[in-house]
Amino acid sequence: MNTPNTMDFSKTMLELNDALAQLRERDEDEASCSFCGKRQSDVSMLVPGPNSVCICDLCVERAAKLIGQRA
């Protein structure tokens, strides 16, 4: 029996699966943000971290806003 919550969950899982497939198809030579997945060529700055983790300027800005709201 499909309830609205089950259908929403199924839709979300399909969307996540599609997003993961798109990430796998990307050019692996180009670095991307570990948080939002945007490529280096799609952002102004990509800051590298340890273990091949990177964060883009857009995610840093979002994080700063979230932290500012909690203060």
PQR file with spaces between the fields and no chain letter, atoms N, CA, C, O and H, PARSE charges and radii, in Angstrom:
ATOM       1  N    MET     1       0.843   -1.182    0.000 -0.4000 1.5000
ATOM       2  CA   MET     1       0.000    0.000    0.000 -0.0000 2.0000
ATOM       3  C    MET     1       0.885    1.242    0.000  0.5500 1.7000
ATOM       4  O    MET     1       1.753    1.395    0.859 -0.5500 1.4000
ATOM       5  N    ASN     2       0.664    2.105   -0.947 -0.4000 1.5000
ATOM       6  CA   ASN     2       1.448    3.339   -1.058 -0.0000 2.0000
ATOM       7  C    ASN     2       0.741    4.480   -0.348  0.5500 1.7000
ATOM       8  O    ASN     2      -0.336    4.913   -0.757 -0.5500 1.4000
ATOM       9  H    ASN     2      -0.041    1.980   -1.646  0.4000 1.0000
ATOM      10  N    THR     3       1.355    4.952    0.704 -0.4000 1.5000
ATOM      11  CA   THR     3       0.836    6.120    1.410 -0.0000 2.0000
ATOM      12  C    THR     3       1.570    7.341    0.865  0.5500 1.7000
ATOM      13  O    THR     3       2.601    7.190    0.210 -0.5500 1.4000
ATOM      14  H    THR     3       2.230    4.600    1.036  0.4000 1.0000
ATOM      15  N    PRO     4       1.066    8.545    1.119 -0.5600 1.5000
ATOM      16  CA   PRO     4       1.771    9.746    0.657  0.2800 2.0000
ATOM      17  C    PRO     4       3.223    9.794    1.132  0.5500 1.7000
ATOM      18  O    PRO     4       4.105   10.192    0.372 -0.5500 1.4000
ATOM      19  N    ASN     5       3.482    9.392    2.380 -0.4000 1.5000
ATOM      20  CA   ASN     5       4.853    9.417    2.889 -0.0000 2.0000
ATOM      21  C    ASN     5       5.740    8.428    2.152  0.5500 1.7000
ATOM      22  O    ASN     5       6.902    8.727    1.880 -0.5500 1.4000
ATOM      23  H    ASN     5       2.766    9.068    2.997  0.4000 1.0000
ATOM      24  N    THR     6       5.215    7.261    1.827 -0.4000 1.5000
ATOM      25  CA   THR     6       5.968    6.249    1.102 -0.0000 2.0000
ATOM      26  C    THR     6       6.296    6.739   -0.296  0.5500 1.7000
ATOM      27  O    THR     6       7.408    6.537   -0.784 -0.5500 1.4000
ATOM      28  H    THR     6       4.271    7.018    2.048  0.4000 1.0000
ATOM      29  N    MET     7       5.325    7.388   -0.947 -0.4000 1.5000
ATOM      30  CA   MET     7       5.552    7.905   -2.289 -0.0000 2.0000
ATOM      31  C    MET     7       6.572    9.034   -2.261  0.5500 1.7000
ATOM      32  O    MET     7       7.423    9.112   -3.148 -0.5500 1.4000
ATOM      33  H    MET     7       4.422    7.552   -0.551  0.4000 1.0000
ATOM      34  N    ASP     8       6.506    9.912   -1.262 -0.4000 1.5000
ATOM      35  CA   ASP     8       7.479   10.996   -1.126 -0.0000 2.0000
ATOM      36  C    ASP     8       8.880   10.430   -0.908  0.5500 1.7000
ATOM      37  O    ASP     8       9.849   10.911   -1.494 -0.5500 1.4000
ATOM      38  H    ASP     8       5.815    9.848   -0.541  0.4000 1.0000
ATOM      39  N    PHE     9       8.978    9.412   -0.067 -0.4000 1.5000
ATOM      40  CA   PHE     9      10.264    8.785    0.207 -0.0000 2.0000
ATOM      41  C    PHE     9      10.821    8.147   -1.061  0.5500 1.7000
ATOM      42  O    PHE     9      12.008    8.286   -1.358 -0.5500 1.4000
ATOM      43  H    PHE     9       8.190    9.021    0.409  0.4000 1.0000
ATOM      44  N    SER    10       9.974    7.455   -1.802 -0.4000 1.5000
ATOM      45  CA   SER    10      10.405    6.810   -3.045 -0.0000 2.0000
ATOM      46  C    SER    10      10.892    7.844   -4.048  0.5500 1.7000
ATOM      47  O    SER    10      11.910    7.636   -4.709 -0.5500 1.4000
ATOM      48  H    SER    10       9.010    7.343   -1.561  0.4000 1.0000
ATOM      49  N    LYS    11      10.178    8.953   -4.168 -0.4000 1.5000
ATOM      50  CA   LYS    11      10.565   10.016   -5.086 -0.0000 2.0000
ATOM      51  C    LYS    11      11.916   10.597   -4.668  0.5500 1.7000
ATOM      52  O    LYS    11      12.782   10.833   -5.511 -0.5500 1.4000
ATOM      53  H    LYS    11       9.351    9.122   -3.632  0.4000 1.0000
ATOM      54  N    THR    12      12.090   10.824   -3.374 -0.4000 1.5000
ATOM      55  CA   THR    12      13.346   11.368   -2.867 -0.0000 2.0000
ATOM      56  C    THR    12      14.502   10.409   -3.143  0.5500 1.7000
ATOM      57  O    THR    12      15.587   10.841   -3.532 -0.5500 1.4000
ATOM      58  H    THR    12      11.387   10.633   -2.690  0.4000 1.0000
ATOM      59  N    MET    13      14.277    9.129   -2.944 -0.4000 1.5000
ATOM      60  CA   MET    13      15.323    8.133   -3.197 -0.0000 2.0000
ATOM      61  C    MET    13      15.692    8.093   -4.676  0.5500 1.7000
ATOM      62  O    MET    13      16.869    7.958   -5.012 -0.5500 1.4000
ATOM      63  H    MET    13      13.395    8.778   -2.628  0.4000 1.0000
ATOM      64  N    LEU    14      14.710    8.206   -5.562 -0.4000 1.5000
ATOM      65  CA   LEU    14      14.992    8.236   -7.002 -0.0000 2.0000
ATOM      66  C    LEU    14      15.795    9.480   -7.376  0.5500 1.7000
ATOM      67  O    LEU    14      16.723    9.414   -8.182 -0.5500 1.4000
ATOM      68  H    LEU    14      13.754    8.316   -5.289  0.4000 1.0000
ATOM      69  N    GLU    15      15.428   10.610   -6.783 -0.4000 1.5000
ATOM      70  CA   GLU    15      16.169   11.849   -7.049 -0.0000 2.0000
ATOM      71  C    GLU    15      17.610   11.739   -6.564  0.5500 1.7000
ATOM      72  O    GLU    15      18.532   12.179   -7.250 -0.5500 1.4000
ATOM      73  H    GLU    15      14.674   10.664   -6.128  0.4000 1.0000
ATOM      74  N    LEU    16      17.806   11.152   -5.382 -0.4000 1.5000
ATOM      75  CA   LEU    16      19.167   10.961   -4.866 -0.0000 2.0000
ATOM      76  C    LEU    16      19.961   10.017   -5.757  0.5500 1.7000
ATOM      77  O    LEU    16      21.144   10.248   -6.010 -0.5500 1.4000
ATOM      78  H    LEU    16      17.057   10.795   -4.825  0.4000 1.0000
ATOM      79  N    ASN    17      19.331    8.976   -6.224 -0.4000 1.5000
ATOM      80  CA   ASN    17      19.994    8.022   -7.108 -0.0000 2.0000
ATOM      81  C    ASN    17      20.425    8.708   -8.405  0.5500 1.7000
ATOM      82  O    ASN    17      21.536    8.484   -8.887 -0.5500 1.4000
ATOM      83  H    ASN    17      18.370    8.789   -6.019  0.4000 1.0000
ATOM      84  N    ASP    18      19.551    9.541   -8.970 -0.4000 1.5000
ATOM      85  CA   ASP    18      19.888   10.289  -10.185 -0.0000 2.0000
ATOM      86  C    ASP    18      21.060   11.236   -9.935  0.5500 1.7000
ATOM      87  O    ASP    18      21.961   11.345  -10.767 -0.5500 1.4000
ATOM      88  H    ASP    18      18.649    9.723   -8.578  0.4000 1.0000
ATOM      89  N    ALA    19      21.050   11.919   -8.790 -0.4000 1.5000
ATOM      90  CA   ALA    19      22.127   12.854   -8.459 -0.0000 2.0000
ATOM      91  C    ALA    19      23.457   12.113   -8.320  0.5500 1.7000
ATOM      92  O    ALA    19      24.490   12.595   -8.785 -0.5500 1.4000
ATOM      93  H    ALA    19      20.319   11.830   -8.114  0.4000 1.0000
ATOM      94  N    LEU    20      23.432   10.955   -7.686 -0.4000 1.5000
ATOM      95  CA   LEU    20      24.660   10.166   -7.541 -0.0000 2.0000
ATOM      96  C    LEU    20      25.175    9.695   -8.895  0.5500 1.7000
ATOM      97  O    LEU    20      26.382    9.692   -9.136 -0.5500 1.4000
ATOM      98  H    LEU    20      22.594   10.564   -7.308  0.4000 1.0000
ATOM      99  N    ALA    21      24.275    9.300   -9.770 -0.4000 1.5000
ATOM     100  CA   ALA    21      24.674    8.871  -11.115 -0.0000 2.0000
ATOM     101  C    ALA    21      25.335   10.019  -11.867  0.5500 1.7000
ATOM     102  O    ALA    21      26.330    9.815  -12.563 -0.5500 1.4000
ATOM     103  H    ALA    21      23.294    9.302   -9.574  0.4000 1.0000
ATOM     104  N    GLN    22      24.788   11.226  -11.730 -0.4000 1.5000
ATOM     105  CA   GLN    22      25.376   12.390  -12.394 -0.0000 2.0000
ATOM     106  C    GLN    22      26.763   12.693  -11.832  0.5500 1.7000
ATOM     107  O    GLN    22      27.673   13.044  -12.583 -0.5500 1.4000
ATOM     108  H    GLN    22      23.980   11.392  -11.165  0.4000 1.0000
ATOM     109  N    LEU    23      26.926   12.561  -10.528 -0.4000 1.5000
ATOM     110  CA   LEU    23      28.236   12.799   -9.920 -0.0000 2.0000
ATOM     111  C    LEU    23      29.262   11.791  -10.421  0.5500 1.7000
ATOM     112  O    LEU    23      30.417   12.149  -10.650 -0.5500 1.4000
ATOM     113  H    LEU    23      26.186   12.276   -9.918  0.4000 1.0000
ATOM     114  N    ARG    24      28.859   10.545  -10.594 -0.4000 1.5000
ATOM     115  CA   ARG    24      29.779    9.514  -11.075 -0.0000 2.0000
ATOM     116  C    ARG    24      30.208    9.757  -12.511  0.5500 1.7000
ATOM     117  O    ARG    24      31.313    9.379  -12.899 -0.5500 1.4000
ATOM     118  H    ARG    24      27.920   10.254  -10.408  0.4000 1.0000
ATOM     119  N    GLU    25      29.350   10.381  -13.301 -0.4000 1.5000
ATOM     120  CA   GLU    25      29.641   10.632  -14.709 -0.0000 2.0000
ATOM     121  C    GLU    25      30.538   11.845  -14.926  0.5500 1.7000
ATOM     122  O    GLU    25      31.041   12.037  -16.034 -0.5500 1.4000
ATOM     123  H    GLU    25      28.452   10.688  -12.986  0.4000 1.0000
ATOM     124  N    ARG    26      30.748   12.645  -13.931 -0.4000 1.5000
ATOM     125  CA   ARG    26      31.550   13.861  -14.056 -0.0000 2.0000
ATOM     126  C    ARG    26      32.981   13.539  -14.416  0.5500 1.7000
ATOM     127  O    ARG    26      33.468   12.427  -14.209 -0.5500 1.4000
ATOM     128  H    ARG    26      30.340   12.489  -13.031  0.4000 1.0000
ATOM     129  N    ASP    27      33.634   14.535  -14.957 -0.4000 1.5000
ATOM     130  CA   ASP    27      35.049   14.439  -15.248 -0.0000 2.0000
ATOM     131  C    ASP    27      35.795   14.339  -13.920  0.5500 1.7000
ATOM     132  O    ASP    27      35.809   15.286  -13.134 -0.5500 1.4000
ATOM     133  H    ASP    27      33.238   15.438  -15.125  0.4000 1.0000
ATOM     134  N    GLU    28      36.405   13.201  -13.681 -0.4000 1.5000
ATOM     135  CA   GLU    28      37.051   12.978  -12.383 -0.0000 2.0000
ATOM     136  C    GLU    28      38.322   13.788  -12.201  0.5500 1.7000
ATOM     137  O    GLU    28      38.843   13.880  -11.089 -0.5500 1.4000
ATOM     138  H    GLU    28      36.394   12.431  -14.320  0.4000 1.0000
ATOM     139  N    ASP    29      38.839   14.388  -13.295 -0.4000 1.5000
ATOM     140  CA   ASP    29      40.043   15.202  -13.179 -0.0000 2.0000
ATOM     141  C    ASP    29      39.751   16.578  -12.591  0.5500 1.7000
ATOM     142  O    ASP    29      40.646   17.222  -12.045 -0.5500 1.4000
ATOM     143  H    ASP    29      38.417   14.313  -14.199  0.4000 1.0000
ATOM     144  N    GLU    30      38.508   17.029  -12.697 -0.4000 1.5000
ATOM     145  CA   GLU    30      38.156   18.348  -12.187 -0.0000 2.0000
ATOM     146  C    GLU    30      37.637   18.220  -10.754  0.5500 1.7000
ATOM     147  O    GLU    30      36.722   17.443  -10.480 -0.5500 1.4000
ATOM     148  H    GLU    30      37.781   16.505  -13.141  0.4000 1.0000
ATOM     149  N    ALA    31      38.228   18.986   -9.857 -0.4000 1.5000
ATOM     150  CA   ALA    31      37.819   18.959   -8.450 -0.0000 2.0000
ATOM     151  C    ALA    31      36.411   19.523   -8.305  0.5500 1.7000
ATOM     152  O    ALA    31      35.963   20.331   -9.118 -0.5500 1.4000
ATOM     153  H    ALA    31      38.971   19.617  -10.080  0.4000 1.0000
ATOM     154  N    SER    32      35.726   19.085   -7.265 -0.4000 1.5000
ATOM     155  CA   SER    32      34.381   19.597   -7.001 -0.0000 2.0000
ATOM     156  C    SER    32      34.185   19.745   -5.503  0.5500 1.7000
ATOM     157  O    SER    32      34.917   19.164   -4.702 -0.5500 1.4000
ATOM     158  H    SER    32      36.090   18.428   -6.604  0.4000 1.0000
ATOM     159  N    CYS    33      33.180   20.536   -5.139 -0.4000 1.5000
ATOM     160  CA   CYS    33      32.856   20.775   -3.738 -0.0000 2.0000
ATOM     161  C    CYS    33      32.309   19.489   -3.122  0.5500 1.7000
ATOM     162  O    CYS    33      31.418   18.852   -3.684 -0.5500 1.4000
ATOM     163  H    CYS    33      32.586   21.008   -5.790  0.4000 1.0000
ATOM     164  N    SER    34      32.838   19.123   -1.991 -0.4000 1.5000
ATOM     165  CA   SER    34      32.394   17.916   -1.301 -0.0000 2.0000
ATOM     166  C    SER    34      31.016   18.090   -0.668  0.5500 1.7000
ATOM     167  O    SER    34      30.395   17.107   -0.265 -0.5500 1.4000
ATOM     168  H    SER    34      33.562   19.640   -1.534  0.4000 1.0000
ATOM     169  N    PHE    35      30.533   19.318   -0.575 -0.4000 1.5000
ATOM     170  CA   PHE    35      29.251   19.587    0.064 -0.0000 2.0000
ATOM     171  C    PHE    35      28.117   19.694   -0.942  0.5500 1.7000
ATOM     172  O    PHE    35      27.079   19.055   -0.771 -0.5500 1.4000
ATOM     173  H    PHE    35      31.037   20.118   -0.902  0.4000 1.0000
ATOM     174  N    CYS    36      28.302   20.496   -1.995 -0.4000 1.5000
ATOM     175  CA   CYS    36      27.213   20.701   -2.963 -0.0000 2.0000
ATOM     176  C    CYS    36      27.462   20.011   -4.294  0.5500 1.7000
ATOM     177  O    CYS    36      26.539   19.868   -5.096 -0.5500 1.4000
ATOM     178  H    CYS    36      29.145   21.015   -2.133  0.4000 1.0000
ATOM     179  N    GLY    37      28.694   19.582   -4.541 -0.4000 1.5000
ATOM     180  CA   GLY    37      29.012   18.877   -5.771 -0.0000 2.0000
ATOM     181  C    GLY    37      29.344   19.755   -6.964  0.5500 1.7000
ATOM     182  O    GLY    37      29.645   19.236   -8.039 -0.5500 1.4000
ATOM     183  H    GLY    37      29.443   19.698   -3.889  0.4000 1.0000
ATOM     184  N    LYS    38      29.298   21.073   -6.805 -0.4000 1.5000
ATOM     185  CA   LYS    38      29.611   21.959   -7.930 -0.0000 2.0000
ATOM     186  C    LYS    38      31.072   21.800   -8.320  0.5500 1.7000
ATOM     187  O    LYS    38      31.945   21.626   -7.469 -0.5500 1.4000
ATOM     188  H    LYS    38      29.054   21.495   -5.932  0.4000 1.0000
ATOM     189  N    ARG    39      31.320   21.864   -9.621 -0.4000 1.5000
ATOM     190  CA   ARG    39      32.676   21.751  -10.137 -0.0000 2.0000
ATOM     191  C    ARG    39      33.463   23.033   -9.889  0.5500 1.7000
ATOM     192  O    ARG    39      32.895   24.103   -9.672 -0.5500 1.4000
ATOM     193  H    ARG    39      30.611   22.005  -10.312  0.4000 1.0000
ATOM     194  N    GLN    40      34.770   22.893   -9.927 -0.4000 1.5000
ATOM     195  CA   GLN    40      35.651   24.043   -9.722 -0.0000 2.0000
ATOM     196  C    GLN    40      35.368   25.132  -10.745  0.5500 1.7000
ATOM     197  O    GLN    40      35.453   26.319  -10.430 -0.5500 1.4000
ATOM     198  H    GLN    40      35.231   22.023  -10.104  0.4000 1.0000
ATOM     199  N    SER    41      35.031   24.736  -11.968 -0.4000 1.5000
ATOM     200  CA   SER    41      34.758   25.719  -13.017 -0.0000 2.0000
ATOM     201  C    SER    41      33.417   26.424  -12.833  0.5500 1.7000
ATOM     202  O    SER    41      33.146   27.419  -13.506 -0.5500 1.4000
ATOM     203  H    SER    41      34.962   23.772  -12.224  0.4000 1.0000
ATOM     204  N    ASP    42      32.571   25.918  -11.925 -0.4000 1.5000
ATOM     205  CA   ASP    42      31.245   26.505  -11.691 -0.0000 2.0000
ATOM     206  C    ASP    42      31.209   27.467  -10.512  0.5500 1.7000
ATOM     207  O    ASP    42      30.185   28.108  -10.272 -0.5500 1.4000
ATOM     208  H    ASP    42      32.792   25.109  -11.378  0.4000 1.0000
ATOM     209  N    VAL    43      32.312   27.580   -9.772 -0.4000 1.5000
ATOM     210  CA   VAL    43      32.344   28.441   -8.588 -0.0000 2.0000
ATOM     211  C    VAL    43      33.522   29.402   -8.688  0.5500 1.7000
ATOM     212  O    VAL    43      34.414   29.223   -9.517 -0.5500 1.4000
ATOM     213  H    VAL    43      33.143   27.060   -9.967  0.4000 1.0000
ATOM     214  N    SER    44      33.516   30.422   -7.837 -0.4000 1.5000
ATOM     215  CA   SER    44      34.616   31.388   -7.841 -0.0000 2.0000
ATOM     216  C    SER    44      35.876   30.830   -7.211  0.5500 1.7000
ATOM     217  O    SER    44      36.986   31.090   -7.675 -0.5500 1.4000
ATOM     218  H    SER    44      32.792   30.568   -7.164  0.4000 1.0000
ATOM     219  N    MET    45      35.691   30.050   -6.136 -0.4000 1.5000
ATOM     220  CA   MET    45      36.847   29.518   -5.420 -0.0000 2.0000
ATOM     221  C    MET    45      36.502   28.163   -4.822  0.5500 1.7000
ATOM     222  O    MET    45      35.394   27.947   -4.331 -0.5500 1.4000
ATOM     223  H    MET    45      34.790   29.839   -5.759  0.4000 1.0000
ATOM     224  N    LEU    46      37.453   27.272   -4.871 -0.4000 1.5000
ATOM     225  CA   LEU    46      37.309   25.951   -4.267 -0.0000 2.0000
ATOM     226  C    LEU    46      38.482   25.767   -3.321  0.5500 1.7000
ATOM     227  O    LEU    46      39.636   25.736   -3.750 -0.5500 1.4000
ATOM     228  H    LEU    46      38.353   27.448   -5.270  0.4000 1.0000
ATOM     229  N    VAL    47      38.188   25.644   -2.037 -0.4000 1.5000
ATOM     230  CA   VAL    47      39.242   25.550   -1.017 -0.0000 2.0000
ATOM     231  C    VAL    47      39.493   24.075   -0.707  0.5500 1.7000
ATOM     232  O    VAL    47      38.586   23.373   -0.259 -0.5500 1.4000
ATOM     233  H    VAL    47      37.251   25.668   -1.688  0.4000 1.0000
ATOM     234  N    PRO    48      40.715   23.603   -0.943 -0.5600 1.5000
ATOM     235  CA   PRO    48      41.020   22.198   -0.657  0.2800 2.0000
ATOM     236  C    PRO    48      41.244   21.970    0.835  0.5500 1.7000
ATOM     237  O    PRO    48      41.756   22.834    1.547 -0.5500 1.4000
ATOM     238  N    GLY    49      40.853   20.803    1.277 -0.4000 1.5000
ATOM     239  CA   GLY    49      41.071   20.405    2.663 -0.0000 2.0000
ATOM     240  C    GLY    49      41.778   19.061    2.699  0.5500 1.7000
ATOM     241  O    GLY    49      42.273   18.595    1.673 -0.5500 1.4000
ATOM     242  H    GLY    49      40.438   20.101    0.698  0.4000 1.0000
ATOM     243  N    PRO    50      41.830   18.443    3.848 -0.5600 1.5000
ATOM     244  CA   PRO    50      42.512   17.148    3.961  0.2800 2.0000
ATOM     245  C    PRO    50      41.729   16.036    3.266  0.5500 1.7000
ATOM     246  O    PRO    50      40.509   16.118    3.125 -0.5500 1.4000
ATOM     247  N    ASN    51      42.430   15.017    2.843 -0.4000 1.5000
ATOM     248  CA   ASN    51      41.825   13.809    2.265 -0.0000 2.0000
ATOM     249  C    ASN    51      40.951   14.096    1.044  0.5500 1.7000
ATOM     250  O    ASN    51      39.890   13.493    0.884 -0.5500 1.4000
ATOM     251  H    ASN    51      43.421   14.950    2.957  0.4000 1.0000
ATOM     252  N    SER    52      41.387   15.000    0.198 -0.4000 1.5000
ATOM     253  CA   SER    52      40.687   15.336   -1.053 -0.0000 2.0000
ATOM     254  C    SER    52      39.316   15.974   -0.840  0.5500 1.7000
ATOM     255  O    SER    52      38.494   15.989   -1.757 -0.5500 1.4000
ATOM     256  H    SER    52      42.249   15.489    0.328  0.4000 1.0000
ATOM     257  N    VAL    53      39.063   16.494    0.342 -0.4000 1.5000
ATOM     258  CA   VAL    53      37.814   17.195    0.613 -0.0000 2.0000
ATOM     259  C    VAL    53      37.984   18.651    0.194  0.5500 1.7000
ATOM     260  O    VAL    53      39.014   19.267    0.472 -0.5500 1.4000
ATOM     261  H    VAL    53      39.730   16.483    1.086  0.4000 1.0000
ATOM     262  N    CYS    54      36.968   19.200   -0.478 -0.4000 1.5000
ATOM     263  CA   CYS    54      37.008   20.604   -0.901 -0.0000 2.0000
ATOM     264  C    CYS    54      35.682   21.266   -0.538  0.5500 1.7000
ATOM     265  O    CYS    54      34.648   20.607   -0.430 -0.5500 1.4000
ATOM     266  H    CYS    54      36.132   18.700   -0.703  0.4000 1.0000
ATOM     267  N    ILE    55      35.736   22.577   -0.355 -0.4000 1.5000
ATOM     268  CA   ILE    55      34.512   23.340   -0.108 -0.0000 2.0000
ATOM     269  C    ILE    55      34.561   24.605   -0.973  0.5500 1.7000
ATOM     270  O    ILE    55      35.594   25.266   -1.072 -0.5500 1.4000
ATOM     271  H    ILE    55      36.576   23.112   -0.444  0.4000 1.0000
ATOM     272  N    CYS    56      33.430   24.923   -1.590 -0.4000 1.5000
ATOM     273  CA   CYS    56      33.384   26.092   -2.476 -0.0000 2.0000
ATOM     274  C    CYS    56      32.995   27.342   -1.686  0.5500 1.7000
ATOM     275  O    CYS    56      32.516   27.275   -0.553 -0.5500 1.4000
ATOM     276  H    CYS    56      32.591   24.385   -1.510  0.4000 1.0000
ATOM     277  N    ASP    57      33.223   28.478   -2.336 -0.4000 1.5000
ATOM     278  CA   ASP    57      32.911   29.757   -1.696 -0.0000 2.0000
ATOM     279  C    ASP    57      31.419   29.884   -1.387  0.5500 1.7000
ATOM     280  O    ASP    57      31.053   30.528   -0.404 -0.5500 1.4000
ATOM     281  H    ASP    57      33.611   28.532   -3.256  0.4000 1.0000
ATOM     282  N    LEU    58      30.556   29.285   -2.204 -0.4000 1.5000
ATOM     283  CA   LEU    58      29.113   29.364   -1.959 -0.0000 2.0000
ATOM     284  C    LEU    58      28.719   28.609   -0.689  0.5500 1.7000
ATOM     285  O    LEU    58      27.894   29.082    0.093 -0.5500 1.4000
ATOM     286  H    LEU    58      30.854   28.762   -3.002  0.4000 1.0000
ATOM     287  N    CYS    59      29.317   27.431   -0.491 -0.4000 1.5000
ATOM     288  CA   CYS    59      29.012   26.651    0.715 -0.0000 2.0000
ATOM     289  C    CYS    59      29.587   27.315    1.961  0.5500 1.7000
ATOM     290  O    CYS    59      28.986   27.251    3.033 -0.5500 1.4000
ATOM     291  H    CYS    59      29.988   27.047   -1.125  0.4000 1.0000
ATOM     292  N    VAL    60      30.752   27.953    1.825 -0.4000 1.5000
ATOM     293  CA   VAL    60      31.323   28.695    2.956 -0.0000 2.0000
ATOM     294  C    VAL    60      30.383   29.835    3.330  0.5500 1.7000
ATOM     295  O    VAL    60      30.147   30.089    4.512 -0.5500 1.4000
ATOM     296  H    VAL    60      31.241   28.004    0.954  0.4000 1.0000
ATOM     297  N    GLU    61      29.846   30.520    2.321 -0.4000 1.5000
ATOM     298  CA   GLU    61      28.919   31.626    2.580 -0.0000 2.0000
ATOM     299  C    GLU    61      27.646   31.132    3.276  0.5500 1.7000
ATOM     300  O    GLU    61      27.171   31.755    4.225 -0.5500 1.4000
ATOM     301  H    GLU    61      30.037   30.313    1.362  0.4000 1.0000
ATOM     302  N    ARG    62      27.101   30.012    2.799 -0.4000 1.5000
ATOM     303  CA   ARG    62      25.901   29.446    3.435 -0.0000 2.0000
ATOM     304  C    ARG    62      26.180   29.046    4.872  0.5500 1.7000
ATOM     305  O    ARG    62      25.367   29.289    5.764 -0.5500 1.4000
ATOM     306  H    ARG    62      27.488   29.505    2.028  0.4000 1.0000
ATOM     307  N    ALA    63      27.334   28.430    5.093 -0.4000 1.5000
ATOM     308  CA   ALA    63      27.696   28.006    6.445 -0.0000 2.0000
ATOM     309  C    ALA    63      27.846   29.212    7.371  0.5500 1.7000
ATOM     310  O    ALA    63      27.416   29.170    8.524 -0.5500 1.4000
ATOM     311  H    ALA    63      27.995   28.232    4.369  0.4000 1.0000
ATOM     312  N    ALA    64      28.448   30.270    6.876 -0.4000 1.5000
ATOM     313  CA   ALA    64      28.622   31.479    7.692 -0.0000 2.0000
ATOM     314  C    ALA    64      27.263   32.070    8.068  0.5500 1.7000
ATOM     315  O    ALA    64      27.073   32.526    9.196 -0.5500 1.4000
ATOM     316  H    ALA    64      28.797   30.304    5.940  0.4000 1.0000
ATOM     317  N    LYS    65      26.324   32.062    7.130 -0.4000 1.5000
ATOM     318  CA   LYS    65      24.976   32.575    7.432 -0.0000 2.0000
ATOM     319  C    LYS    65      24.293   31.727    8.500  0.5500 1.7000
ATOM     320  O    LYS    65      23.665   32.256    9.416 -0.5500 1.4000
ATOM     321  H    LYS    65      26.479   31.691    6.214  0.4000 1.0000
ATOM     322  N    LEU    66      24.422   30.399    8.374 -0.4000 1.5000
ATOM     323  CA   LEU    66      23.816   29.506    9.372 -0.0000 2.0000
ATOM     324  C    LEU    66      24.417   29.737   10.753  0.5500 1.7000
ATOM     325  O    LEU    66      23.701   29.794   11.753 -0.5500 1.4000
ATOM     326  H    LEU    66      24.932   29.968    7.630  0.4000 1.0000
ATOM     327  N    ILE    67      25.725   29.868   10.794 -0.4000 1.5000
ATOM     328  CA   ILE    67      26.405   30.104   12.076 -0.0000 2.0000
ATOM     329  C    ILE    67      25.984   31.451   12.650  0.5500 1.7000
ATOM     330  O    ILE    67      25.775   31.577   13.856 -0.5500 1.4000
ATOM     331  H    ILE    67      26.306   29.822    9.982  0.4000 1.0000
ATOM     332  N    GLY    68      25.859   32.449   11.794 -0.4000 1.5000
ATOM     333  CA   GLY    68      25.423   33.775   12.230 -0.0000 2.0000
ATOM     334  C    GLY    68      24.013   33.768   12.789  0.5500 1.7000
ATOM     335  O    GLY    68      23.711   34.520   13.715 -0.5500 1.4000
ATOM     336  H    GLY    68      26.028   32.347   10.814  0.4000 1.0000
ATOM     337  N    GLN    69      23.154   32.935   12.245 -0.4000 1.5000
ATOM     338  CA   GLN    69      21.766   32.841   12.730 -0.0000 2.0000
ATOM     339  C    GLN    69      21.699   32.183   14.095  0.5500 1.7000
ATOM     340  O    GLN    69      20.789   32.465   14.874 -0.5500 1.4000
ATOM     341  H    GLN    69      23.399   32.323   11.493  0.4000 1.0000
ATOM     342  N    ARG    70      22.643   31.316   14.394 -0.4000 1.5000
ATOM     343  CA   ARG    70      22.625   30.613   15.679 -0.0000 2.0000
ATOM     344  C    ARG    70      23.221   31.449   16.792  0.5500 1.7000
ATOM     345  O    ARG    70      22.978   31.177   17.967 -0.5500 1.4000
ATOM     346  H    ARG    70      23.383   31.087   13.761  0.4000 1.0000
ATOM     347  N    ALA    71      23.998   32.462   16.441 -0.4000 1.5000
ATOM     348  CA   ALA    71      24.684   33.280   17.458 -0.0000 2.0000
ATOM     349  C    ALA    71      23.716   34.231   18.130  0.5500 1.7000
ATOM     350  O    ALA    71      24.112   34.996   19.010 -0.5500 1.4000
ATOM     351  H    ALA    71      24.196   32.683   15.486  0.4000 1.0000
